[in-house]
Amino acid sequence: MHFPQDEAVAEARAFLDAHPETESFHLILTDLCGVQRGKHLRRAELMGAYEAGRFLPGSILSLDVTGADVVETGLVWSDGDADRLAWPVPGTLVPVPWAQSRAAQFVVSMHELDGTPAIADPRNVLAHVLERFRPLGLTPVAAVELEFYLMDRDAALAGKPRPPQALINAARPEHLQAYLLQDLDDFAPFFRDLYAMAEAQGLPALTLISEYAPGQMEVVLRHRADALRAADEGIMLKRLVRAVAERHGLAASFMAKPYSQFSGCGMHIHVSLADAGGNNVFAADRAEDNPLLLNAIAGLKATMADGMLAFAPNANSYRRFRRMSYAPIAPSWGVNNRTVSVRVPASKGPAMHIEHRPSGADANPYLVLACVLAGLHHGISRKLDPGPAVQGNGYEQQAETAMPTNWLAAIEAFRNSAVMRDYLGDRLVDVFATIKDAEVDRFNAEPTERDFTWYLRTM
């Protein structure tokens, strides 16, 4: 890739001309843990960033979820914490409607000084996997579907989350009222702002659902024939949801399992493949009648354990996987069945596609999509067979799980996966696994409130 990109430079100039009121620009880099990092630039600095890139320390790609360096990655002191160049991603320069000052934002990807994509930038990893589909003449079409909780802000910040009071009355959701329209009405001011600001940013936010727990919501993004753009939009939607919640005195949580008694939050990936003419190659009246679709499903099943660290990257992630919880517990597939991990929705013809269900809302959309597409490609290139579809309650048909059930097992499965190393690269696998090793160590070293609840008076 050659920089600067004429398309991006022209986009920046046009934005400045169209928005003379904009004073600052938020540069956004998503690290391996899915955390958005970056800096604020003044108006006079924007063109320099688009024409020459912007220096950022390479160690930013070594950080764990708390922002601490993981020296063992080799991305900190071993090269003197050398700078890399962050280059703006075309099509991501948009206003920031919630900012108190007049602001805009743009996404960047990290590159070495010679223009080579930085291997620990998750956006570059997804771009690398996408290249594997070119010889097949296929283009992945993808969309991100995110679940999240609205919470009482003060309670959430105190570590004792509870559902928030409605924005139009004194009611507070308490029950498992799936798809309850009253919940959407009660938080209408939040959603009104969310959709207005999504439109201002060009985010294709579609269906809104009140999910299966008090304060739990879901927003669906439109399918894109550009998986990189679909992941960008997943990241942008998370930032937007948090900001709009704060504007209304709420907290928005994308934790996989913030409440022990309620369902967790998933990030479902909807994916299909298009040929050179834009036709959906998964199209069929029945999933069983399309061999390519079956190969793709088989690949997702075969690589699910390998990619689990991307789908469930944190300690909290593994609290979500419980029977009868709407979260999958085994590599399985079915048609119109929410008890499986790879679901073919109730659709047919050109609308036929796959819904990949294991990922939590806390996962990194770039890494999740990279692993999902790696699974698709793996299954198609090897013509794998997924076996029979699950009929009925998949939870009752799984005597044991073949998915890692805890953080440590997921790290080892990812580190030892020949498939992940083939598609994501040895260096990326080693860096991500090393970051998560460090997180496990730091997480386990810190006593929690439960330590005292269980052990203070019993030991």
Secondary structure, DSSP 8 states (H G I E B T S, - for coil): --SS-HHHHHHHHHHHHH-TT--EEEEEEE-TTS-EEEEEEEGGGHHHHHHH-EEEEGGGGG--TTS---GGGSSSTTTTS-EEEEEE-TT--EE-TT-SSSEEEEEEEEE-TTS-B-TT-HHHHHHHHHGGGGGGT-EEEEEEEEEEEEEEHHHHHTT-------SSSS----S--TT-HHHHHHTHHHHHHHHHHHHHTT--EEEEEE-SSTTEEEEEE--BS-HHHHHHHHHHHHHHHHHHHHHTTEEEE--S-S-SSS---BEEEEEEEE-TTS-BTT-BSSGGG-HHHHHHHHHHHHTTTTTHHHHS-SGGGGGS--TTTTS--SS-EEES-TTSSEEE-S--BTT--EEE---BTTS-HHHHHHHHHHHHHHHHHTT----S---S-GGGG-SS--S--SHHHHHHHHHT-HHHHHHH-HHHHHHHHHHHHHHHHHHHHS--HHHHHHHTTT-
